[in-house]
Amino acid sequence: NCCLPCNRRVQSSKLGPTPPRLLTEEEYRLQGEVETRKALAELRSFCQSPEFSAWSTVSRIQSPKRFADFVGGASHVTPNEASVHEREFGLESLFIDEQLFEEDDDDDEDEDSVSDSFAG
């Protein structure tokens, strides 16, 4: 004599786990921004804690002033780095990629028509 909720558990376990819902591109971008901000805040907090060995860290990095600015709240990237990233990975690069793929598609059509004319 099994109760109804028990019976449902057995049925759902037979079906297996449901696959996770995939993120949209916008959700993925947003999650990346949120998680990056959260991780940077955690890193700043750790760098300001008594457990952090500032001297050994500063002695091993290339730009101690930039690191100190970051720990104090400055951005982790320079305006120039942000600009380069936006050019390479932002909307502008997506537009350029689309144009390149469209040109590649056009080239394939041209090659097909050329090879057809030789086959005749």
NUVOSE-790137 format. One record per residue: x, y, z of N, C-alpha, C in turn; residue in one letter; residue number from 0. Coordinates in pm, whole numbers, padded with zeros to 5 digits. Example, Ala and Ser with C-alpha at 12.3 -4.5 7.8 and 13.67 -1.06 7.14 Angstrom:
2
<site n_x="01319" n_y="-00569" n_z="00780" ca_x="01230" ca_y="-00450" ca_z="00780" c_x="01320" c_y="-00330" c_z="00780" type="A" seq="0"/>
<site n_x="01285" n_y="-00225" n_z="00708" ca_x="01367" ca_y="-00106" ca_z="00714" c_x="01290" c_y="00003" c_z="00787" type="S" seq="1"/>
END
This chain:
120
<site n_x="00083" n_y="-00118" n_z="00000" ca_x="00000" ca_y="00000" ca_z="00000" c_x="00088" c_y="00125" c_z="00000" type="N" seq="0"/>
<site n_x="00114" n_y="00176" n_z="-00112" ca_x="00199" ca_y="00295" ca_z="-00125" c_x="00111" c_y="00417" c_z="-00140" type="C" seq="1"/>
<site n_x="00153" n_y="00524" n_z="-00076" ca_x="00076" ca_y="00649" ca_z="-00087" c_x="00107" c_y="00716" c_z="-00220" type="C" seq="2"/>
<site n_x="00022" n_y="00806" n_z="-00261" ca_x="00035" ca_y="00872" ca_z="-00391" c_x="00166" c_y="00950" c_z="-00407" type="L" seq="3"/>
<site n_x="00209" n_y="01034" n_z="-00309" ca_x="00336" ca_y="01106" ca_z="-00326" c_x="00455" c_y="01011" c_z="-00344" type="P" seq="4"/>
<site n_x="00452" n_y="00898" n_z="-00274" ca_x="00558" ca_y="00799" ca_z="-00286" c_x="00564" c_y="00747" c_z="-00429" type="C" seq="5"/>
<site n_x="00447" n_y="00718" n_z="-00484" ca_x="00436" ca_y="00665" ca_z="-00619" c_x="00491" c_y="00766" c_z="-00721" type="N" seq="6"/>
<site n_x="00465" n_y="00894" n_z="-00701" ca_x="00517" ca_y="00998" ca_z="-00792" c_x="00669" c_y="01003" c_z="-00790" type="R" seq="7"/>
<site n_x="00729" n_y="00987" n_z="-00671" ca_x="00875" ca_y="00987" ca_z="-00661" c_x="00935" c_y="00874" c_z="-00742" type="R" seq="8"/>
<site n_x="00873" n_y="00759" n_z="-00738" ca_x="00923" ca_y="00644" ca_z="-00813" c_x="00913" c_y="00672" c_z="-00962" type="V" seq="9"/>
<site n_x="00803" n_y="00728" n_z="-01007" ca_x="00786" ca_y="00758" ca_z="-01148" c_x="00888" c_y="00861" c_z="-01196" type="Q" seq="10"/>
<site n_x="00908" n_y="00967" n_z="-01118" ca_x="01002" ca_y="01071" ca_z="-01162" c_x="01145" c_y="01020" c_z="-01165" type="S" seq="11"/>
<site n_x="01181" n_y="00927" n_z="-01076" ca_x="01318" ca_y="00876" ca_z="-01076" c_x="01341" c_y="00787" c_z="-01197" type="S" seq="12"/>
<site n_x="01236" n_y="00723" n_z="-01248" ca_x="01250" ca_y="00639" ca_z="-01367" c_x="01275" c_y="00724" c_z="-01491" type="K" seq="13"/>
<site n_x="01221" n_y="00843" n_z="-01494" ca_x="01239" ca_y="00930" ca_z="-01610" c_x="01380" c_y="00987" c_z="-01618" type="L" seq="14"/>
<site n_x="01450" n_y="00989" n_z="-01507" ca_x="01585" ca_y="01043" ca_z="-01505" c_x="01583" c_y="01192" c_z="-01479" type="G" seq="15"/>
<site n_x="01699" n_y="01249" n_z="-01460" ca_x="01704" ca_y="01393" ca_z="-01432" c_x="01667" c_y="01472" c_z="-01557" type="P" seq="16"/>
<site n_x="01599" n_y="01583" n_z="-01533" ca_x="01566" ca_y="01669" ca_z="-01645" c_x="01689" c_y="01753" c_z="-01679" type="T" seq="17"/>
<site n_x="01718" n_y="01768" n_z="-01807" ca_x="01836" ca_y="01847" ca_z="-01844" c_x="01817" c_y="01992" c_z="-01804" type="P" seq="18"/>
<site n_x="01924" n_y="02061" n_z="-01767" ca_x="01910" ca_y="02202" ca_z="-01728" c_x="01872" c_y="02286" c_z="-01849" type="P" seq="19"/>
<site n_x="01801" n_y="02395" n_z="-01823" ca_x="01765" ca_y="02488" ca_z="-01928" c_x="01889" c_y="02566" c_z="-01969" type="R" seq="20"/>
<site n_x="01913" n_y="02577" n_z="-02097" ca_x="02027" ca_y="02654" ca_z="-02145" c_x="01999" c_y="02803" c_z="-02134" type="L" seq="21"/>
<site n_x="02103" n_y="02880" n_z="-02104" ca_x="02089" ca_y="03024" ca_z="-02092" c_x="02080" c_y="03088" c_z="-02229" type="L" seq="22"/>
<site n_x="02007" n_y="03197" n_z="-02236" ca_x="02010" ca_y="03278" ca_z="-02358" c_x="02143" c_y="03352" c_z="-02360" type="T" seq="23"/>
<site n_x="02178" n_y="03409" n_z="-02472" ca_x="02304" ca_y="03484" ca_z="-02481" c_x="02305" c_y="03600" c_z="-02382" type="E" seq="24"/>
<site n_x="02190" n_y="03670" n_z="-02370" ca_x="02180" ca_y="03782" ca_z="-02277" c_x="02193" c_y="03735" c_z="-02132" type="E" seq="25"/>
<site n_x="02129" n_y="03624" n_z="-02096" ca_x="02140" ca_y="03570" ca_z="-01960" c_x="02284" c_y="03529" c_z="-01930" type="E" seq="26"/>
<site n_x="02352" n_y="03470" n_z="-02029" ca_x="02492" ca_y="03429" ca_z="-02014" c_x="02582" c_y="03550" c_z="-01987" type="Y" seq="27"/>
<site n_x="02562" n_y="03656" n_z="-02068" ca_x="02642" ca_y="03778" ca_z="-02051" c_x="02617" c_y="03841" c_z="-01915" type="R" seq="28"/>
<site n_x="02489" n_y="03849" n_z="-01876" ca_x="02453" ca_y="03907" ca_z="-01748" c_x="02511" c_y="03826" c_z="-01632" type="L" seq="29"/>
<site n_x="02499" n_y="03695" n_z="-01639" ca_x="02554" ca_y="03610" ca_z="-01534" c_x="02705" c_y="03627" c_z="-01525" type="Q" seq="30"/>
<site n_x="02773" n_y="03640" n_z="-01638" ca_x="02916" ca_y="03663" ca_z="-01639" c_x="02953" c_y="03792" c_z="-01570" type="G" seq="31"/>
<site n_x="02878" n_y="03898" n_z="-01597" ca_x="02905" ca_y="04027" ca_z="-01533" c_x="02882" c_y="04020" c_z="-01383" type="E" seq="32"/>
<site n_x="02771" n_y="03959" n_z="-01342" ca_x="02737" ca_y="03950" ca_z="-01199" c_x="02843" c_y="03867" c_z="-01125" type="V" seq="33"/>
<site n_x="02878" n_y="03752" n_z="-01181" ca_x="02974" ca_y="03664" ca_z="-01114" c_x="03114" c_y="03726" c_z="-01111" type="E" seq="34"/>
<site n_x="03151" n_y="03800" n_z="-01215" ca_x="03282" ca_y="03867" ca_z="-01217" c_x="03287" c_y="03974" c_z="-01109" type="T" seq="35"/>
<site n_x="03181" n_y="04056" n_z="-01099" ca_x="03178" ca_y="04159" ca_z="-00994" c_x="03187" c_y="04096" c_z="-00856" type="R" seq="36"/>
<site n_x="03113" n_y="03986" n_z="-00836" ca_x="03113" ca_y="03918" ca_z="-00707" c_x="03254" c_y="03863" c_z="-00674" type="K" seq="37"/>
<site n_x="03319" n_y="03801" n_z="-00771" ca_x="03452" ca_y="03745" ca_z="-00750" c_x="03555" c_y="03856" c_z="-00724" type="A" seq="38"/>
<site n_x="03544" n_y="03968" n_z="-00795" ca_x="03636" ca_y="04080" ca_z="-00772" c_x="03617" c_y="04138" c_z="-00632" type="L" seq="39"/>
<site n_x="03493" n_y="04147" n_z="-00586" ca_x="03466" ca_y="04196" ca_z="-00451" c_x="03525" c_y="04101" c_z="-00346" type="A" seq="40"/>
<site n_x="03512" n_y="03971" n_z="-00369" ca_x="03571" ca_y="03873" ca_z="-00278" c_x="03723" c_y="03885" c_z="-00276" type="E" seq="41"/>
<site n_x="03783" n_y="03904" n_z="-00394" ca_x="03929" ca_y="03919" ca_z="-00403" c_x="03974" c_y="04044" c_z="-00329" type="L" seq="42"/>
<site n_x="03905" n_y="04156" n_z="-00350" ca_x="03939" ca_y="04280" ca_z="-00278" c_x="03930" c_y="04258" c_z="-00128" type="R" seq="43"/>
<site n_x="03823" n_y="04195" n_z="-00085" ca_x="03801" ca_y="04170" ca_z="00057" c_x="03915" c_y="04085" c_z="00115" type="S" seq="44"/>
<site n_x="03953" n_y="03980" n_z="00043" ca_x="04062" ca_y="03896" ca_z="00091" c_x="04193" c_y="03974" c_z="00097" type="F" seq="45"/>
<site n_x="04219" n_y="04057" n_z="-00006" ca_x="04343" ca_y="04135" ca_z="-00010" c_x="04350" c_y="04238" c_z="00102" type="C" seq="46"/>
<site n_x="04235" n_y="04276" n_z="00159" ca_x="04232" ca_y="04372" ca_z="00269" c_x="04230" c_y="04302" c_z="00405" type="Q" seq="47"/>
<site n_x="04224" n_y="04169" n_z="00406" ca_x="04216" ca_y="04096" ca_z="00532" c_x="04353" c_y="04077" c_z="00594" type="S" seq="48"/>
<site n_x="04358" n_y="04050" n_z="00725" ca_x="04486" ca_y="04030" ca_z="00793" c_x="04560" c_y="03905" c_z="00746" type="P" seq="49"/>
<site n_x="04488" n_y="03806" n_z="00689" ca_x="04554" ca_y="03683" ca_z="00643" c_x="04635" c_y="03704" c_z="00516" type="E" seq="50"/>
<site n_x="04609" n_y="03814" n_z="00445" ca_x="04674" ca_y="03840" ca_z="00317" c_x="04815" c_y="03892" c_z="00339" type="F" seq="51"/>
<site n_x="04912" n_y="03834" n_z="00270" ca_x="05051" ca_y="03876" ca_z="00280" c_x="05081" c_y="03976" c_z="00168" type="S" seq="52"/>
<site n_x="05057" n_y="04103" n_z="00197" ca_x="05072" ca_y="04207" ca_z="00095" c_x="05214" c_y="04216" c_z="00043" type="A" seq="53"/>
<site n_x="05312" n_y="04211" n_z="00132" ca_x="05450" ca_y="04228" ca_z="00088" c_x="05496" c_y="04118" c_z="-00006" type="W" seq="54"/>
<site n_x="05462" n_y="03993" n_z="00024" ca_x="05506" ca_y="03885" ca_z="-00066" c_x="05433" c_y="03894" c_z="-00199" type="S" seq="55"/>
<site n_x="05310" n_y="03939" n_z="-00198" ca_x="05235" ca_y="03952" ca_z="-00324" c_x="05291" c_y="04067" c_z="-00406" type="T" seq="56"/>
<site n_x="05310" n_y="04181" n_z="-00345" ca_x="05359" ca_y="04299" ca_z="-00417" c_x="05498" c_y="04273" c_z="-00475" type="V" seq="57"/>
<site n_x="05579" n_y="04194" n_z="-00405" ca_x="05714" ca_y="04167" ca_z="-00455" c_x="05712" c_y="04078" c_z="-00580" type="S" seq="58"/>
<site n_x="05599" n_y="04012" n_z="-00608" ca_x="05592" ca_y="03921" ca_z="-00723" c_x="05513" c_y="03975" c_z="-00841" type="R" seq="59"/>
<site n_x="05450" n_y="04090" n_z="-00829" ca_x="05369" ca_y="04139" ca_z="-00941" c_x="05439" c_y="04251" c_z="-01016" type="I" seq="60"/>
<site n_x="05399" n_y="04269" n_z="-01142" ca_x="05465" ca_y="04367" ca_z="-01228" c_x="05426" c_y="04510" c_z="-01199" type="Q" seq="61"/>
<site n_x="05300" n_y="04529" n_z="-01154" ca_x="05253" ca_y="04665" ca_z="-01134" c_x="05191" c_y="04681" c_z="-00995" type="S" seq="62"/>
<site n_x="05277" n_y="04702" n_z="-00893" ca_x="05225" ca_y="04713" ca_z="-00756" c_x="05127" c_y="04829" c_z="-00737" type="P" seq="63"/>
<site n_x="05151" n_y="04940" n_z="-00805" ca_x="05060" ca_y="05055" ca_z="-00791" c_x="04921" c_y="05021" c_z="-00844" type="K" seq="64"/>
<site n_x="04917" n_y="04956" n_z="-00959" ca_x="04788" ca_y="04918" ca_z="-01017" c_x="04715" c_y="04821" c_z="-00924" type="R" seq="65"/>
<site n_x="04790" n_y="04728" n_z="-00865" ca_x="04730" ca_y="04633" ca_z="-00771" c_x="04675" c_y="04705" c_z="-00649" type="F" seq="66"/>
<site n_x="04752" n_y="04798" n_z="-00596" ca_x="04707" ca_y="04874" ca_z="-00479" c_x="04582" c_y="04955" c_z="-00512" type="A" seq="67"/>
<site n_x="04578" n_y="05013" n_z="-00632" ca_x="04459" ca_y="05087" ca_z="-00675" c_x="04338" c_y="04994" c_z="-00682" type="D" seq="68"/>
<site n_x="04357" n_y="04873" n_z="-00736" ca_x="04249" ca_y="04775" ca_z="-00744" c_x="04196" c_y="04739" c_z="-00605" type="F" seq="69"/>
<site n_x="04288" n_y="04711" n_z="-00513" ca_x="04247" ca_y="04676" ca_z="-00376" c_x="04171" c_y="04792" c_z="-00313" type="V" seq="70"/>
<site n_x="04209" n_y="04915" n_z="-00349" ca_x="04142" ca_y="05033" ca_z="-00297" c_x="04009" c_y="05062" c_z="-00364" type="G" seq="71"/>
<site n_x="03973" n_y="04986" n_z="-00468" ca_x="03842" ca_y="05004" ca_z="-00530" c_x="03844" c_y="05041" c_z="-00677" type="G" seq="72"/>
<site n_x="03962" n_y="05063" n_z="-00734" ca_x="03970" ca_y="05099" ca_z="-00876" c_x="03933" c_y="04978" c_z="-00963" type="A" seq="73"/>
<site n_x="03907" n_y="05004" n_z="-01088" ca_x="03872" ca_y="04899" ca_z="-01182" c_x="03989" c_y="04802" c_z="-01200" type="S" seq="74"/>
<site n_x="03956" n_y="04678" n_z="-01234" ca_x="04060" ca_y="04578" ca_z="-01257" c_x="04115" c_y="04585" c_z="-01399" type="H" seq="75"/>
<site n_x="04056" n_y="04668" n_z="-01484" ca_x="04105" ca_y="04686" ca_z="-01621" c_x="04120" c_y="04835" c_z="-01649" type="V" seq="76"/>
<site n_x="04215" n_y="04867" n_z="-01736" ca_x="04234" ca_y="05007" ca_z="-01777" c_x="04132" c_y="05040" c_z="-01885" type="T" seq="77"/>
<site n_x="04106" n_y="05169" n_z="-01908" ca_x="04015" ca_y="05205" ca_z="-02018" c_x="04063" c_y="05150" c_z="-02153" type="P" seq="78"/>
<site n_x="04194" n_y="05148" n_z="-02175" ca_x="04247" ca_y="05094" ca_z="-02300" c_x="04218" c_y="04944" c_z="-02312" type="N" seq="79"/>
<site n_x="04237" n_y="04869" n_z="-02203" ca_x="04207" ca_y="04726" ca_z="-02204" c_x="04059" c_y="04701" c_z="-02231" type="E" seq="80"/>
<site n_x="03973" n_y="04783" n_z="-02172" ca_x="03829" ca_y="04769" ca_z="-02193" c_x="03795" c_y="04797" c_z="-02339" type="A" seq="81"/>
<site n_x="03859" n_y="04897" n_z="-02398" ca_x="03834" ca_y="04931" ca_z="-02538" c_x="03877" c_y="04819" c_z="-02631" type="S" seq="82"/>
<site n_x="03996" n_y="04764" n_z="-02607" ca_x="04045" ca_y="04652" ca_z="-02689" c_x="03952" c_y="04533" c_z="-02677" type="V" seq="83"/>
<site n_x="03909" n_y="04502" n_z="-02555" ca_x="03817" ca_y="04389" ca_z="-02533" c_x="03686" c_y="04411" c_z="-02608" type="H" seq="84"/>
<site n_x="03634" n_y="04533" n_z="-02601" ca_x="03507" ca_y="04563" ca_z="-02668" c_x="03521" c_y="04548" c_z="-02819" type="E" seq="85"/>
<site n_x="03636" n_y="04592" n_z="-02873" ca_x="03658" ca_y="04576" ca_z="-03018" c_x="03665" c_y="04428" c_z="-03056" type="R" seq="86"/>
<site n_x="03732" n_y="04348" n_z="-02972" ca_x="03752" ca_y="04207" ca_z="-03006" c_x="03630" c_y="04121" c_z="-02977" type="E" seq="87"/>
<site n_x="03557" n_y="04151" n_z="-02870" ca_x="03450" ca_y="04062" ca_z="-02826" c_x="03313" c_y="04128" c_z="-02816" type="F" seq="88"/>
<site n_x="03303" n_y="04257" n_z="-02842" ca_x="03176" ca_y="04327" ca_z="-02826" c_x="03087" c_y="04314" c_z="-02947" type="G" seq="89"/>
<site n_x="02985" n_y="04397" n_z="-02951" ca_x="02889" ca_y="04394" ca_z="-03061" c_x="02955" c_y="04424" c_z="-03195" type="L" seq="90"/>
<site n_x="03056" n_y="04512" n_z="-03194" ca_x="03126" ca_y="04546" ca_z="-03317" c_x="03189" c_y="04421" c_z="-03379" type="E" seq="91"/>
<site n_x="03250" n_y="04336" n_z="-03296" ca_x="03315" ca_y="04216" ca_z="-03348" c_x="03211" c_y="04117" c_z="-03400" type="S" seq="92"/>
<site n_x="03094" n_y="04111" n_z="-03336" ca_x="02988" ca_y="04022" ca_z="-03384" c_x="02943" c_y="04064" c_z="-03523" type="L" seq="93"/>
<site n_x="02931" n_y="04195" n_z="-03545" ca_x="02892" ca_y="04247" ca_z="-03676" c_x="02998" c_y="04212" c_z="-03781" type="F" seq="94"/>
<site n_x="03125" n_y="04227" n_z="-03745" ca_x="03234" ca_y="04196" ca_z="-03838" c_x="03233" c_y="04046" c_z="-03869" type="I" seq="95"/>
<site n_x="03214" n_y="03962" n_z="-03766" ca_x="03208" ca_y="03817" ca_z="-03786" c_x="03096" c_y="03781" c_z="-03882" type="D" seq="96"/>
<site n_x="02979" n_y="03844" n_z="-03864" ca_x="02867" ca_y="03816" ca_z="-03953" c_x="02902" c_y="03851" c_z="-04097" type="E" seq="97"/>
<site n_x="02969" n_y="03965" n_z="-04116" ca_x="03008" ca_y="04006" ca_z="-04250" c_x="03107" c_y="03906" c_z="-04311" type="Q" seq="98"/>
<site n_x="03203" n_y="03858" n_z="-04231" ca_x="03300" ca_y="03762" ca_z="-04280" c_x="03232" c_y="03633" c_z="-04322" type="L" seq="99"/>
<site n_x="03138" n_y="03584" n_z="-04239" ca_x="03069" ca_y="03461" ca_z="-04273" c_x="02982" c_y="03478" c_z="-04397" type="F" seq="100"/>
<site n_x="02919" n_y="03595" n_z="-04411" ca_x="02838" ca_y="03621" ca_z="-04530" c_x="02926" c_y="03623" c_z="-04654" type="E" seq="101"/>
<site n_x="03046" n_y="03684" n_z="-04643" ca_x="03138" ca_y="03687" ca_z="-04757" c_x="03185" c_y="03547" c_z="-04791" type="E" seq="102"/>
<site n_x="03211" n_y="03463" n_z="-04689" ca_x="03252" ca_y="03325" ca_z="-04713" c_x="03142" c_y="03249" c_z="-04786" type="D" seq="103"/>
<site n_x="03017" n_y="03272" n_z="-04748" ca_x="02905" ca_y="03206" ca_z="-04814" c_x="02898" c_y="03249" c_z="-04961" type="D" seq="104"/>
<site n_x="02919" n_y="03379" n_z="-04985" ca_x="02916" ca_y="03429" ca_z="-05122" c_x="03029" c_y="03367" c_z="-05204" type="D" seq="105"/>
<site n_x="03148" n_y="03353" n_z="-05144" ca_x="03262" ca_y="03292" ca_z="-05212" c_x="03231" c_y="03149" c_z="-05251" type="D" seq="106"/>
<site n_x="03165" n_y="03074" n_z="-05164" ca_x="03130" ca_y="02936" ca_z="-05192" c_x="03039" c_y="02928" c_z="-05314" type="D" seq="107"/>
<site n_x="02943" n_y="03021" n_z="-05322" ca_x="02852" ca_y="03022" ca_z="-05435" c_x="02927" c_y="03052" c_z="-05564" type="E" seq="108"/>
<site n_x="03022" n_y="03147" n_z="-05559" ca_x="03101" ca_y="03182" ca_z="-05676" c_x="03183" c_y="03062" c_z="-05722" type="D" seq="109"/>
<site n_x="03244" n_y="02990" n_z="-05627" ca_x="03325" ca_y="02874" ca_z="-05660" c_x="03240" c_y="02766" c_z="-05726" type="E" seq="110"/>
<site n_x="03116" n_y="02746" n_z="-05676" ca_x="03027" ca_y="02647" ca_z="-05733" c_x="02992" c_y="02682" c_z="-05878" type="D" seq="111"/>
<site n_x="02964" n_y="02811" n_z="-05904" ca_x="02927" ca_y="02849" ca_z="-06039" c_x="03047" c_y="02837" c_z="-06133" type="S" seq="112"/>
<site n_x="03168" n_y="02865" n_z="-06085" ca_x="03288" ca_y="02852" ca_z="-06168" c_x="03312" c_y="02706" c_z="-06200" type="V" seq="113"/>
<site n_x="03299" n_y="02618" n_z="-06098" ca_x="03325" ca_y="02477" ca_z="-06122" c_x="03218" c_y="02417" c_z="-06212" type="S" seq="114"/>
<site n_x="03095" n_y="02468" n_z="-06207" ca_x="02989" ca_y="02419" ca_z="-06294" c_x="03017" c_y="02456" c_z="-06439" type="D" seq="115"/>
<site n_x="03073" n_y="02574" n_z="-06460" ca_x="03100" ca_y="02616" ca_z="-06597" c_x="03212" c_y="02533" c_z="-06659" type="S" seq="116"/>
<site n_x="03306" n_y="02484" n_z="-06579" ca_x="03412" ca_y="02400" ca_z="-06630" c_x="03366" c_y="02257" c_z="-06653" type="F" seq="117"/>
<site n_x="03265" n_y="02215" n_z="-06576" ca_x="03218" ca_y="02078" ca_z="-06587" c_x="03142" c_y="02055" c_z="-06718" type="A" seq="118"/>
<site n_x="03084" n_y="02159" n_z="-06775" ca_x="02994" ca_y="02148" ca_z="-06888" c_x="03055" c_y="02103" c_z="-07011" type="G" seq="119"/>
END
